[in-house]
Amino acid sequence: MLSNVHNNFLKMRAGIAALVVAAILFVSKAVSVYFSGSVSVKASALDSLLDFFSSAINLLAITAASRPPDHDHRYGHGKAEALAGLFQGILISVSAGYLIYESLHSLFNPITIEYDHIAIAVMVLSLVLTAGLVVYQQYVIRRTNSLAVTADRLHYFSDLLGNTVVIISLLLSRFTGFVLFDSVGALLVSAYILKSSFEIFIQSFDILMDKDISDQFRPLIHNTLKAYEGDVFGYHDLRSRTTGFANYVEFHLELRRDMTLEESHEIVEKFVRDLTKQKENLEVIIHSDPVEILPTGQKILLDQQSPRFF
């Protein structure tokens, strides 16, 4: 299992890489727009500028989220990444709305694209750099499960698709002379951006609202229970949440009623160790509930409060 220090290093490096790539792409696209006037490249340039600001926010969020728990934040600062993702979702959706407006305007008021070879060369460069960044971000996500890097990767992957669309639209405009392909390409890029912003927003919102993720852990708990037959008879009131990196799981474990406090404590501690060994970045809290097994095999839960969840 990677240490938190190494995880934070990977996330910081991914954040810096995204910032550098976004800056290079915005400058190169802005120069291209100055010479060509292409509205699809203009849409892509604005998207790269927003990527730069989003990546800057992400880097700040990653830095904040890497801080260890303190007296005022005893679960840590992991949700800083979700806050950044929420902000990104809003920011990117606003930009998508502007790009759609620009695209529709150019659709009904087409302009002649000049120096389109410069625009095409810049978009090919953008495609290559973005593809390299997305591959590296995926590498970091597999090792850290970072929401901030996931959000960054999501809209850079959309950029990858969008850059491809822009190149195709520029080539079609060049070889057919039909400049409206440029506006159509810009609309498609806007649609990709809007889709990405919605996905980022929902994912961040779910984390901030502590959406339950218990389905991820039920098979793990069921499989672990098999090693405790005769001592553990089930569980209930399972609930869980995530900060994007760390996962928190709590439930009631049903134990034999004739166990001593020391025996039940040892079983619970071992159960927690068995779970955390199988799943990285997992914190488990277990409450013990006594159970009576009748001669018929029926299980009677000796708890005044009925189970709420399973």
GUMI-485694 format. One record per residue (C-alpha): x, y, z. Coordinates in steps of 0.001 Angstrom, whole numbers. Each point is the difference from the previous one (the first is absolute). Layout:
<sites>
SITE       px       py       pz
SITE        X        Y        Z
...
</sites>
This chain:
<sites>
SITE       px       py       pz
SITE        0        0        0
SITE     1370     3397     -928
SITE      661     2392     2851
SITE    -2039     3186      281
SITE     3171     1994     -637
SITE      606    -1788    -3299
SITE    -3664      325     -966
SITE       99     3735      635
SITE     3218      288    -2006
SITE    -1628    -1736    -2978
SITE    -3068     2222      200
SITE     2077     3176      276
SITE     2098    -1021    -2985
SITE    -3148     -739    -2039
SITE    -1405     3411      973
SITE     3167     1818    -1073
SITE      126    -1948    -3282
SITE    -3610      986     -782
SITE      753     3640      781
SITE     3020       79    -2312
SITE    -1796    -1769    -2868
SITE    -3037     2291      279
SITE     2225     3109     -109
SITE     1871    -1232    -3096
SITE    -3222     -899    -1779
SITE    -1757     3284      764
SITE     2906     2127    -1266
SITE      429    -2035    -3186
SITE    -3733      -21     -735
SITE     -328     3734      698
SITE     2758      695    -2539
SITE    -1770    -2268    -2484
SITE    -3331     1802      517
SITE     1738     3351     -589
SITE     1208    -1158    -3442
SITE    -2876    -2269    -1086
SITE    -3138     1367     1658
SITE    -1308    -3569      375
SITE    -2942     -105     2388
SITE      555    -3684      808
SITE     3613      713      980
SITE    -1244     3026     1944
SITE    -2379    -2287     1883
SITE     2850    -2389      673
SITE     2284     2861     1110
SITE    -2575     1243     2491
SITE     -402    -3545     1252
SITE     3781     -231      523
SITE      -51     3280     1935
SITE    -2716    -1402     2248
SITE     2011    -3203      292
SITE     2910     2093     1272
SITE    -2117     1651     2699
SITE    -1666    -3311      877
SITE     3370    -1732      285
SITE     1278     2849     2190
SITE    -3007     -458     2291
SITE      608    -3745      -38
SITE     3600      482     1040
SITE    -1096     2161     2932
SITE    -2625    -2606      937
SITE     2527    -2842     -178
SITE     2326     1993     2252
SITE    -2808      628     2506
SITE    -1243    -3598     -134
SITE     3482    -1354      717
SITE       33     1627     3445
SITE     -354    -2561     2808
SITE    -2988      -15     2401
SITE       75     2703     2662
SITE    -2085     1024     2988
SITE    -2616     1780    -2144
SITE      -13    -2510    -2896
SITE      286    -3432     1572
SITE     -911    -1832    -3193
SITE     2711     1876    -1872
SITE     -352     2487    -2860
SITE     -758    -2402    -2868
SITE    -3247     1722     -968
SITE     1971     2998    -1213
SITE      354    -1952    -3244
SITE    -3771     -423     -247
SITE     -493     3731      571
SITE     2430      705    -2814
SITE    -1864    -2446    -2223
SITE    -3311     1697      761
SITE     1469     3383     -892
SITE     1449    -1458    -3192
SITE    -3346    -1429    -1015
SITE    -1669     3409      358
SITE     2840     1873    -1710
SITE      196    -2370    -2951
SITE    -3791      -31     -527
SITE      -16     3817     -178
SITE     2810      -91    -2558
SITE    -1902    -2588    -2005
SITE    -2995     2311     -147
SITE     2176     2816    -1348
SITE     1592    -2289    -2570
SITE    -3425    -1127    -1213
SITE     -985     3655     -431
SITE     3200      707    -1984
SITE     -526    -3096    -2125
SITE    -3594      878     -871
SITE     1010     3570     -783
SITE     2711    -1161    -2412
SITE    -2383    -2548    -1491
SITE    -2284     2801    -1193
SITE     2830     2482     -586
SITE     2786    -2107    -1533
SITE     3496     1442     -451
SITE     2803    -1031    -2333
SITE     2721    -2012     1738
SITE     3508     1186     -899
SITE     3306    -1737      706
SITE    -1915    -3163      788
SITE     3231    -2005     -248
SITE     1182     1767     3165
SITE    -3276     -850     1771
SITE      250    -3657    -1069
SITE     3656     -252     1129
SITE     -848     1518     3401
SITE    -2939    -2365      497
SITE     2177    -3018     -856
SITE     2516     1199     2616
SITE    -2889      393     2432
SITE    -1181    -3525     -758
SITE     3424    -1509      692
SITE      604     1931     3249
SITE    -3507     -663     1306
SITE      260    -3728     -774
SITE     3281     -211     1928
SITE    -1521     1854     2963
SITE    -3123    -2211       79
SITE     2125    -3168        9
SITE     2088     1310     2896
SITE    -3088     1131     1931
SITE    -1542    -3461     -380
SITE     3203    -1473     1442
SITE     -294     2288     3037
SITE    -3740     -711      445
SITE      592    -3759       97
SITE     2409      498     2896
SITE    -1660     2793     1970
SITE    -3723        1     -901
SITE      196     3805      133
SITE    -3250     1805     -836
SITE     1875     3169     -966
SITE     2182    -1857    -2503
SITE    -3046    -1959    -1189
SITE    -1855     3264     -657
SITE     3025     1378    -1820
SITE      325    -3161    -2070
SITE    -3703       73     -859
SITE       85     3387    -1640
SITE     3428     -550    -1591
SITE    -1341    -3230    -1485
SITE    -2933     2005    -1337
SITE     2559     2463    -1369
SITE     1667    -2917    -1745
SITE    -3234     -866    -1748
SITE     -730     3676     -601
SITE     3428      618    -1547
SITE     -613    -2891    -2375
SITE    -3340     1523    -1007
SITE     1637     3405     -576
SITE     2703    -1518    -2214
SITE    -2601    -1859    -2063
SITE    -2157     3127     -359
SITE     3010     2094    -1062
SITE     1033    -2602    -2573
SITE    -3543     -191    -1364
SITE     -171     3804     -210
SITE     3388       90    -1754
SITE     -723    -2628    -2618
SITE    -3690      684     -615
SITE       10     3783      388
SITE    -3102     -377     2174
SITE      951     2139     3032
SITE    -3093     -987     1998
SITE     1817    -3228      893
SITE     2081     2173     2328
SITE    -3116     1182     1873
SITE    -1427    -3514      184
SITE     3303    -1200     1453
SITE     -173     2733     2630
SITE    -3523    -1102      958
SITE     1171    -3590      431
SITE     2888     1142     2193
SITE    -2470     1996     2107
SITE    -2200    -3072      406
SITE     2964    -2048     1258
SITE      917     2739     2475
SITE    -3580      182     1314
SITE     -163    -3765      448
SITE     3306        2     1895
SITE    -1070     2794     2317
SITE    -3199    -1849      910
SITE     1897    -3194      858
SITE     2556     1876     2120
SITE    -2760     1888     1811
SITE    -2001    -3140      843
SITE     3039    -1922     1222
SITE     1137     2882     2217
SITE    -3518      635     1291
SITE     -405    -3668      973
SITE     3197       72     2040
SITE     -865     3256     1752
SITE    -3471    -1372      829
SITE     1497    -3277     1313
SITE    -1778    -2176    -2530
SITE       37    -3585     1233
SITE     2457    -2319    -1784
SITE     -742    -3176     1993
SITE     -496    -2133    -3120
SITE     3768      186     -493
SITE      614    -1699     3354
SITE    -2786    -2564      429
SITE     1820    -2794    -1913
SITE     3139      710     2059
SITE    -1917     -252     3294
SITE    -1891    -3148    -1072
SITE     3213    -1755     -996
SITE     1686      967     3264
SITE    -2953    -1319     2021
SITE      687    -3534    -1244
SITE     3086     -227     2194
SITE    -2015      767     3151
SITE    -2712    -2675      -65
SITE    -1239     -822     3491
SITE     1095     3360     1421
SITE    -1465     2544    -2433
SITE    -3537     -415    -1357
SITE     -358     2988    -2277
SITE        7     3764      -52
SITE    -2410     2897     -423
SITE     -159     3798     -111
SITE     2747      123    -2609
SITE      747     3487    -1242
SITE     2986     1509    -1730
SITE     1316     3138    -1615
SITE     3092     1252    -1756
SITE     2105     3145     -156
SITE     1191    -1036    -3460
SITE     3181    -1584     1357
SITE     -851    -1480     3408
SITE    -3087    -2193      503
SITE    -1854     -266     3317
SITE    -2129    -3049      818
SITE    -1983     -707     3151
SITE    -2437    -2748      953
SITE    -1310    -2142     2860
SITE     1542    -3454      302
SITE    -2232    -2733     1455
SITE     1925    -2122     2581
SITE     -839    -2858     2398
SITE    -1643     1370     3131
SITE     2122    -2151     2347
SITE     3302     1573    -1063
SITE     2030     1973     2500
SITE      780     3631     -729
SITE     3611     -968     -699
SITE    -1000    -2761    -2424
SITE    -2360     2226    -1961
SITE     2606     2749     -109
SITE     2620    -2382    -1414
SITE    -2385    -1243    -2711
SITE    -1000     3523    -1001
SITE     3632     1131     -156
SITE      945    -2995    -2134
SITE    -3011      583    -2260
SITE     1097     3595     -555
SITE     3549    -1115     -824
SITE    -1297    -2600    -2459
SITE    -2042     2655    -1829
SITE     2677     2682     -132
SITE     2608    -2472    -1260
SITE    -2174     -676    -3039
SITE     -934     3594     -804
SITE     2301     3001     -129
SITE     -820     3314     1682
SITE    -2838    -1517     2006
SITE    -1012      925     3545
SITE    -2440    -2331     1755
SITE    -2099      626     3103
SITE    -1912    -2981     1459
SITE    -2612      -59     2732
SITE     -552    -3391     1701
SITE    -3543    -1336      422
SITE     -803    -3168     2022
SITE    -1994    -2754    -1713
SITE    -1833    -3005     1475
SITE     -337    -3125    -2132
SITE    -3046    -2109      847
SITE       62    -3838     -179
SITE    -1984      342    -3225
SITE     2858     2006    -1499
SITE    -1961     3250       44
SITE     2081     3110      635
SITE    -1275     2466     2616
SITE     1690     3394      -18
SITE      173     1332     3566
SITE     -153     3652     -918
SITE    -2829     2345      867
SITE      515     1969    -3198
SITE    -1070    -1730    -3207
SITE     2541     -119    -2849
SITE     -322     2894    -2433
SITE     2228    -1191    -2840
SITE     1470    -3241    -1299
</sites>
